[in-house]
Amino acid sequence: MINVTKTFLPPQSEYELILKRAWNSCWLTNRGVLVQELESKLKDYLKVPNIIATTNGTLPLQIAIKALGLIGEIITTPFSYVATTSSIVWEGCTPVFVDIHSEYLTIDETKIEAAITSKTSAILATHVFGNPCAVDEIEKIAKKYNLKVIYDAAHCFGVTYKGKSIFNYGDVSTCSFHATKLFHTGEGGCMISNEDSLNEMLFDSHNFGHNGPGKFSRVGVNAKMSELQAAMGLAVFPHLNYILNERKRVVNIYNEELFSTSIKNLKIREHTIWNYSYYPIILDNEETLLKLISTLERENIFTRRYFFPSLNTIEYVNYQEMPISEDISKRVLCLPLFAELLNEDVKRIVGIIKKVL
């Protein structure tokens, strides 16, 4: 069986050796030495000024909305995982959707200004499949209208844009360290802010609002990463070059083998060093997509309709027509991509795709 992804697991002995440090100290949570060590390593690797490790990748979005004091309307993309929209609704704000580029699949920055009203407090955009949004243009719009900017950068571990980490853009960037991601802690995530005072607010917010023993600076939640999660991250960390190189190998085979087909690929924005996080393909129509899924499944090969459905169509939001996102979401499919995927299996997948087409 070939799944759409496969969690990279370091040698168990390496994980257990790191985990033993937490075992010996009996310090399993509340920001132990492993969490602090992981944050330090990631801060250096990603070249970011601050990083706060969290227990998952969704709470950072909710914390950022709360910490920035956002109210009213938040402009966002309909083409993302549901956590982007649900976090806005969860925090009592209203998502206002702006359609996407048909090639980059990120929010269309040329349509943002038309969606701004007196109630708009922020822009929450997603770097889709690790592909950066038009961050420079979004920053100009945000400054013009005095809006905050949050980037859902769940797919962006290691991505750089114009020579610096994509996490360095916006007021807050968040990332996921879910087991399906190229860097993971089993379950986990992080949030990054370049502004020290905002970073302090984010930090307090992820730890119940504590700013010292018996002191509380603000309302908070428990979003702390455990030592067990951090141990996994520390065990995965030394293998990052291998993971990235092997994923690149798979992507290169897909690109070469599918080049002459009618399939449309994600267009990576210029000045980007991408991380090979996903391999989405856009088919001619939904009928072909469904036929391809069923054909591959008969061969025990499993893909994912990622992202589907377009988020402007889900039950708990007010429907706003987003023709590009609604169309793309019905035709986009992520193919299997992980470090251990064999060349012959990639070519077998491509062979099936070509037959369906």
C-alpha positions as CSV (number, residue, x, y, z in Angstrom):
1,M,0.0,0.0,0.0
2,I,1.2,3.5,-0.9
3,N,-0.3,6.3,1.1
4,V,-0.3,10.0,0.1
5,T,2.3,10.5,2.8
6,K,4.4,8.5,5.3
7,T,5.7,9.8,8.6
8,F,9.5,9.9,8.7
9,L,10.6,8.0,11.8
10,P,14.2,8.3,13.0
11,P,15.9,5.2,14.3
12,Q,14.0,4.3,17.5
13,S,17.2,4.1,19.5
14,E,17.9,7.8,18.7
15,Y,14.5,8.8,19.9
16,E,14.8,6.7,23.1
17,L,18.2,8.1,23.9
18,I,16.9,11.7,23.8
19,L,13.7,10.7,25.6
20,K,15.7,9.1,28.4
21,R,16.9,12.6,29.4
22,A,13.2,13.6,30.1
23,W,12.7,10.2,31.8
24,N,15.6,10.6,34.1
25,S,14.6,14.2,35.1
26,C,10.9,13.3,35.4
27,W,10.2,16.6,33.6
28,L,7.7,15.8,30.9
29,T,5.9,19.2,30.3
30,N,6.0,22.9,31.3
31,R,8.8,23.8,28.9
32,G,11.5,21.3,29.9
33,V,15.0,21.3,28.6
34,L,14.1,19.3,25.4
35,V,11.5,21.9,24.3
36,Q,14.0,24.7,25.0
37,E,16.8,22.9,23.1
38,L,14.5,22.2,20.1
39,E,13.4,25.9,20.0
40,S,17.1,26.9,20.0
41,K,18.0,24.5,17.2
42,L,15.0,25.6,15.1
43,K,15.7,29.3,15.7
44,D,19.2,28.9,14.3
45,Y,18.2,26.6,11.5
46,L,15.3,28.7,10.3
47,K,17.1,32.0,11.0
48,V,14.2,33.6,12.8
49,P,14.5,35.9,15.9
50,N,11.9,34.1,18.0
51,I,10.1,30.8,18.0
52,I,7.6,29.3,20.4
53,A,7.0,25.5,20.2
54,T,3.4,24.5,20.6
55,T,1.4,21.3,21.1
56,N,-0.2,21.6,17.6
57,G,-0.4,23.8,14.6
58,T,-3.9,25.2,15.1
59,L,-3.7,26.8,18.5
60,P,-1.0,29.3,17.2
61,L,-3.6,30.7,14.8
62,Q,-6.1,31.1,17.6
63,I,-3.6,32.6,19.9
64,A,-2.3,35.1,17.3
65,I,-5.9,36.3,16.6
66,K,-6.5,36.7,20.4
67,A,-3.1,38.3,21.2
68,L,-3.4,40.8,18.4
69,G,-6.8,41.8,19.7
70,L,-8.6,41.2,16.4
71,I,-12.3,41.8,16.1
72,G,-14.8,42.1,13.3
73,E,-13.7,40.9,9.9
74,I,-10.6,39.0,8.9
75,I,-9.8,38.7,5.2
76,T,-8.7,35.2,4.4
77,T,-8.3,32.6,1.6
78,P,-10.9,30.0,0.8
79,F,-8.2,27.6,-0.4
80,S,-6.6,26.2,2.7
81,Y,-7.1,23.6,5.4
82,V,-10.2,24.2,7.5
83,A,-8.1,25.3,10.5
84,T,-7.5,28.6,8.9
85,T,-11.2,29.5,8.7
86,S,-12.3,27.7,11.9
87,S,-9.7,29.6,13.9
88,I,-11.2,32.9,12.8
89,V,-14.7,31.7,13.6
90,W,-13.6,30.2,16.9
91,E,-12.2,33.5,18.1
92,G,-15.5,35.3,17.3
93,C,-14.4,37.0,14.1
94,T,-16.0,36.9,10.6
95,P,-14.0,35.4,7.7
96,V,-14.2,37.5,4.6
97,F,-12.9,35.5,1.6
98,V,-10.8,36.7,-1.3
99,D,-10.3,34.4,-4.3
100,I,-7.0,32.9,-5.3
101,H,-4.5,33.0,-8.1
102,S,-5.2,30.2,-10.6
103,E,-1.4,29.4,-10.8
104,Y,0.1,30.2,-7.4
105,L,-3.0,29.1,-5.6
106,T,-2.4,31.7,-2.9
107,I,-4.7,34.6,-2.0
108,D,-5.0,37.1,-4.9
109,E,-3.4,40.2,-3.5
110,T,-5.0,42.3,-6.3
111,K,-8.5,41.5,-4.9
112,I,-7.8,42.2,-1.2
113,E,-8.4,46.0,-1.2
114,A,-11.9,45.6,-2.6
115,A,-12.8,43.3,0.4
116,I,-11.6,45.8,3.1
117,T,-14.4,47.5,5.1
118,S,-14.5,49.6,8.2
119,K,-14.8,46.3,10.1
120,T,-11.6,44.7,8.8
121,S,-8.9,44.1,11.4
122,A,-6.5,41.8,9.7
123,I,-5.4,39.6,6.8
124,L,-4.9,35.9,7.5
125,A,-3.4,34.3,4.4
126,T,-2.0,30.8,3.7
127,H,1.3,30.0,1.9
128,V,-0.3,27.2,0.0
129,F,1.7,23.9,-0.3
130,G,4.7,25.9,0.9
131,N,4.3,28.5,-1.9
132,P,4.6,32.0,-0.6
133,C,1.9,34.6,-0.9
134,A,2.7,37.9,-2.5
135,V,4.0,39.1,0.9
136,D,5.5,42.4,-0.2
137,E,2.2,43.5,-1.8
138,I,0.2,42.3,1.2
139,E,2.5,44.2,3.6
140,K,1.8,47.4,1.6
141,I,-1.9,46.9,1.8
142,A,-1.8,46.2,5.5
143,K,0.2,49.3,6.2
144,K,-2.1,51.5,4.1
145,Y,-5.2,50.3,6.0
146,N,-3.5,49.7,9.4
147,L,-4.2,46.0,9.4
148,K,-2.5,43.1,11.1
149,V,-1.1,40.2,9.0
150,I,-1.0,36.5,10.1
151,Y,0.4,33.9,7.8
152,D,-0.7,30.3,8.1
153,A,2.6,28.8,7.1
154,A,1.8,25.2,8.1
155,H,3.5,23.8,5.0
156,C,6.5,26.1,5.0
157,F,9.2,24.6,7.2
158,G,12.5,25.6,5.6
159,V,11.0,27.7,2.8
160,T,12.8,31.0,2.0
161,Y,11.7,34.0,0.0
162,K,14.1,36.6,-1.2
163,G,16.8,35.1,0.8
164,K,15.1,34.9,4.2
165,S,12.8,32.6,6.0
166,I,9.1,32.9,5.0
167,F,8.4,32.9,8.7
168,N,9.9,36.4,8.9
169,Y,7.0,38.0,7.1
170,G,3.8,39.3,8.7
171,D,3.1,40.1,12.3
172,V,2.8,36.4,13.2
173,S,3.6,33.2,11.2
174,T,2.5,29.8,12.3
175,C,3.7,26.3,11.3
176,S,2.6,22.8,11.8
177,F,4.8,20.0,13.1
178,H,2.2,17.3,12.5
179,A,3.4,13.8,11.8
180,T,2.6,14.2,8.1
181,K,4.9,17.2,7.7
182,L,8.5,17.0,6.5
183,F,9.7,18.1,9.9
184,H,7.5,16.9,12.7
185,T,7.2,16.3,16.5
186,G,4.4,13.7,16.1
187,E,1.9,16.4,16.8
188,G,3.0,20.0,17.2
189,G,3.6,23.4,15.8
190,C,5.1,26.8,16.4
191,M,4.5,30.5,16.1
192,I,7.0,33.2,15.2
193,S,7.0,37.0,15.5
194,N,9.7,39.5,14.7
195,E,8.5,41.9,17.3
196,D,9.7,41.2,20.8
197,S,6.7,42.7,22.7
198,L,4.3,40.7,20.5
199,N,6.4,37.6,21.0
200,E,6.1,38.1,24.8
201,M,2.3,38.2,24.5
202,L,2.3,35.1,22.3
203,F,4.5,33.3,24.9
204,D,2.3,34.2,27.8
205,S,-0.8,33.3,25.9
206,H,0.4,29.8,25.1
207,N,1.1,29.2,28.9
208,F,-2.3,30.1,30.5
209,G,-1.3,33.8,30.5
210,H,1.5,33.3,33.0
211,N,4.2,35.9,33.1
212,G,5.8,34.5,36.3
213,P,4.8,32.3,39.3
214,G,1.4,33.3,40.4
215,K,1.3,36.2,37.9
216,F,-0.9,36.5,34.9
217,S,-0.5,39.1,32.2
218,R,-3.5,38.2,30.0
219,V,-6.0,35.4,29.2
220,G,-4.3,32.4,27.9
221,V,-4.6,28.7,27.0
222,N,-2.4,25.6,27.4
223,A,-0.6,25.2,24.1
224,K,2.7,24.1,25.4
225,M,4.7,21.4,23.7
226,S,5.6,18.4,25.8
227,E,9.0,16.9,26.3
228,L,7.8,13.7,24.5
229,Q,7.0,15.8,21.4
230,A,10.2,17.7,21.6
231,A,12.2,14.5,21.8
232,M,10.7,13.4,18.5
233,G,11.6,16.7,16.9
234,L,15.2,16.5,18.2
235,A,15.5,13.0,16.8
236,V,14.1,14.0,13.4
237,F,16.2,17.2,13.2
238,P,19.5,15.6,12.2
239,H,17.8,13.9,9.2
240,L,16.4,17.0,7.6
241,N,18.9,17.1,4.7
242,Y,18.1,13.5,3.9
243,I,14.3,14.2,4.1
244,L,14.5,17.2,1.9
245,N,16.8,15.6,-0.7
246,E,14.7,12.5,-1.0
247,R,11.5,14.5,-1.4
248,K,13.2,16.6,-4.1
249,R,14.1,13.3,-5.8
250,V,10.5,12.2,-5.9
251,V,9.3,15.6,-7.1
252,N,11.9,15.7,-9.9
253,I,10.6,12.3,-11.2
254,Y,7.0,13.4,-11.1
255,N,8.0,16.6,-13.0
256,E,9.9,14.8,-15.6
257,E,7.4,12.0,-16.2
258,L,4.3,14.2,-16.2
259,F,5.8,17.1,-18.2
260,S,4.1,16.1,-21.5
261,T,0.7,15.5,-20.1
262,S,-2.3,17.9,-19.8
263,I,-1.8,18.1,-16.0
264,K,-1.3,21.5,-14.6
265,N,1.2,22.0,-11.7
266,L,1.6,24.5,-8.9
267,K,3.6,27.5,-10.0
268,I,6.2,28.4,-7.4
269,R,6.6,32.1,-6.9
270,E,9.9,33.6,-8.1
271,H,12.7,34.2,-5.5
272,T,11.5,31.1,-3.5
273,I,13.5,28.2,-2.3
274,W,10.8,25.6,-1.9
275,N,10.7,22.6,0.5
276,Y,8.9,19.9,-1.6
277,S,6.2,19.7,0.9
278,Y,3.4,18.4,-1.4
279,Y,2.9,17.4,-5.0
280,P,-0.5,18.8,-6.1
281,I,-1.7,18.3,-9.7
282,I,-4.7,20.1,-11.3
283,L,-6.7,17.9,-13.6
284,D,-9.0,19.0,-16.5
285,N,-12.2,18.3,-14.6
286,E,-13.6,16.7,-11.5
287,E,-14.8,13.6,-13.4
288,T,-11.2,12.8,-14.4
289,L,-10.1,13.4,-10.8
290,L,-12.6,11.0,-9.4
291,K,-11.7,8.4,-12.0
292,L,-8.0,8.7,-11.2
293,I,-8.6,8.4,-7.4
294,S,-10.7,5.2,-7.8
295,T,-8.2,3.7,-10.3
296,L,-5.2,4.4,-8.0
297,E,-7.1,3.0,-5.0
298,R,-7.7,-0.3,-6.8
299,E,-3.9,-0.5,-6.9
300,N,-3.7,0.3,-3.2
301,I,-2.4,3.8,-4.0
302,F,-4.0,6.6,-2.0
303,T,-4.1,10.3,-2.9
304,R,-5.8,13.2,-1.1
305,R,-8.1,15.9,-2.3
306,Y,-6.2,18.7,-0.7
307,F,-7.8,21.3,-0.4
308,F,-11.4,20.3,-0.8
309,P,-14.0,21.7,-0.4
310,S,-13.4,25.4,-1.0
311,L,-13.8,26.9,2.5
312,N,-16.3,29.5,1.4
313,T,-18.8,26.7,0.9
314,I,-18.6,25.1,4.4
315,E,-21.7,25.2,6.7
316,Y,-20.7,27.7,9.3
317,V,-19.7,30.6,7.1
318,N,-21.7,33.0,4.9
319,Y,-21.3,31.8,1.4
320,Q,-19.4,34.2,-0.9
321,E,-18.8,33.2,-4.5
322,M,-15.1,32.3,-5.1
323,P,-15.1,31.0,-8.7
324,I,-11.4,30.2,-9.0
325,S,-11.1,28.5,-5.6
326,E,-14.3,26.5,-6.1
327,D,-13.1,25.4,-9.5
328,I,-9.5,24.5,-8.4
329,S,-10.7,22.7,-5.3
330,K,-12.7,20.3,-7.4
331,R,-9.8,19.4,-9.7
332,V,-6.7,19.4,-7.4
333,L,-5.2,16.2,-6.1
334,C,-2.1,15.6,-4.0
335,L,0.0,12.6,-5.1
336,P,2.0,10.4,-2.8
337,L,5.2,12.2,-1.6
338,F,7.6,11.1,1.2
339,A,11.2,10.4,1.6
340,E,11.1,6.6,1.3
341,L,8.9,6.5,-1.8
342,L,10.8,4.3,-4.3
343,N,11.6,5.5,-7.9
344,E,9.8,2.5,-9.4
345,D,6.7,3.3,-7.3
346,V,6.7,6.9,-8.5
347,K,6.9,5.7,-12.1
348,R,4.1,3.2,-11.5
349,I,1.9,6.0,-10.2
350,V,2.7,8.1,-13.2
351,G,1.9,5.2,-15.5
352,I,-1.5,4.8,-14.0
353,I,-2.1,8.5,-14.3
354,K,-1.2,8.5,-18.0
355,K,-3.6,5.6,-18.7
356,V,-6.4,7.4,-17.0
357,L,-5.7,10.6,-18.9
